[in-house]
Amino acid sequence: MKSLKIIIKQGFLFFLIFTYWLQSVAQEQYINFDEYDFKIPSNIVIDDIIDVRDEKNCIGYIFKGMLYKKTPVFLNKPIEDSFNELIAETNNFQENSEHLILRINKLIIYENVYSNMQLSICEMNVSFITKKNDKFYEKFQAGSFIENYSQIDVTRQHSNNIIQALKICFEQYMDRKDSNKLSNEYYYKETDIFSNPLNNSCYPITMIDSLKKGIYSTFYDFRDFTPDTLKHFDVKYTGEKDDSIMTVIKGADGKKITDIWGFSDGKRNYIRLGKRYYSLLKDNGSFIIYDYPPDFESKIRNAQMIGGIFFTIIIAVTEKKIKYSLDLAVNRFHPFDSDNNLMFESRIIVLSSLYNDKNKHIELIADNKKRFLKSGDYIVMAFNSDIKNVDICVNLTGDEVCVKSHPILFNTNLYLIKIKKKKIVILDPPENVHNELIKDINEGQYNRID
């Protein structure tokens, strides 16, 4: 009979292995709004909700476990049903109510980790559409984003983030309505309302050849190019140059204006960050600024705790600013080289080892296609959220081996094909080998074939 110590050790080892397995496997996560209330303005009735997102199943990803595995997130119901249930109790059918169609153009959630801080993010874009005499008009397109930091798991924040983002969109619609700045863009065909405007969006500010001197009270005054050209203001440029990156402006009373989104001096557009205004530069159709990396503040905090003012100064002096682009769909800056439109896909890589016999060609059948791999060749297959299983079969002189792969959104499954003692095997490498192979692939050490 095993001693108690051996049993305890084996049990503890099993616990560690099981915990590691749970953390290394990305599983689907579902969220709902059962515990939340949402109130729309009392004079609005939502007649219908339309979902025109390209990916209608998944809404983004969260991190799971100490390994921060990307785990796809889904609503527990279709988004039309989820939002309809949210607003059903406050949909007030009154004689003078304004009837609208709510179109969901974008809804994504995701997480980032900066040093010891976790960040939950929600980005949303919706259209408010009305129907008059059998014709449809887009009255306003609203965008919003929510960010929440925490030192612990932020997964629980996402449901509330979505609610708050939707609330902001309704508030923005009411603000534009009260300011008499709704657009009423006409749709020539009813089917047009089922197209996603973000796929080929062309906002007025991107089509302007010459600027007007004026105030942008809100982001939408900038995006839709509706500046206030009547309000008087003077510009004080840094170094007295009218091409300065940074500046301040003063009103007719000589006081600094710090409660607006931005302004144009007739030559450039400027955005307010804090109490100063920074030039919005144009770069291949995008509006950009230069600022510190997203983890800059956490680095400063860590420096203050570890080394006080000395280390803080070193970080502040040595840290370089990076380029950010303004996402006109949600009024948010993203690092210029990042992809702010998440790729809702999973990937499978099948790789033939560099140590395989260079004279042998391995027959590969996957995704209903036949290919031949030589030593150092690999293929990449991408799938959407509808694909749950993929059969992968390899053949070498009649010796066929197959595996069933389960692709998971935002993750890459990698399979290494090796020839051992004239027999072919398909290996699912451990995490460290998987990461090394991905790195080697990205560095061009393997040959991709179609």
Secondary structure as UniProt FT lines:
FT   HELIX           4..24
FT   STRAND          29..31
FT   TURN            34..35
FT   TURN            42..43
FT   STRAND          44..51
FT   STRAND          58..64
FT   TURN            65..68
FT   STRAND          69..75
FT   HELIX           79..87
FT   HELIX           88..90
FT   TURN            95..96
FT   STRAND          98..114
FT   TURN            115..116
FT   STRAND          117..132
FT   TURN            133..134
FT   STRAND          135..150
FT   HELIX           155..157
FT   HELIX           158..178
FT   TURN            179..180
FT   STRAND          185..187
FT   HELIX           190..194
FT   HELIX           197..200
FT   HELIX           204..207
FT   STRAND          213..216
FT   HELIX           219..223
FT   TURN            224..225
FT   STRAND          233..237
FT   HELIX           238..240
FT   TURN            242..243
FT   STRAND          246..251
FT   TURN            252..253
FT   STRAND          262..265
FT   STRAND          269..273
FT   TURN            274..275
FT   STRAND          276..283
FT   TURN            284..285
FT   STRAND          286..291
FT   TURN            294..295
FT   HELIX           296..318
FT   STRAND          322..327
FT   TURN            328..331
FT   STRAND          332..335
FT   TURN            336..337
FT   STRAND          346..352
FT   TURN            354..355
FT   TURN            358..359
FT   STRAND          362..366
FT   TURN            367..368
FT   STRAND          369..373
FT   TURN            375..376
FT   STRAND          377..383
FT   TURN            385..386
FT   STRAND          390..396
FT   TURN            397..398
FT   STRAND          399..405
FT   TURN            409..410
FT   STRAND          412..420
FT   TURN            421..422
FT   STRAND          423..427
FT   HELIX           431..442
FT   TURN            443..444
FT   STRAND          447..448
//
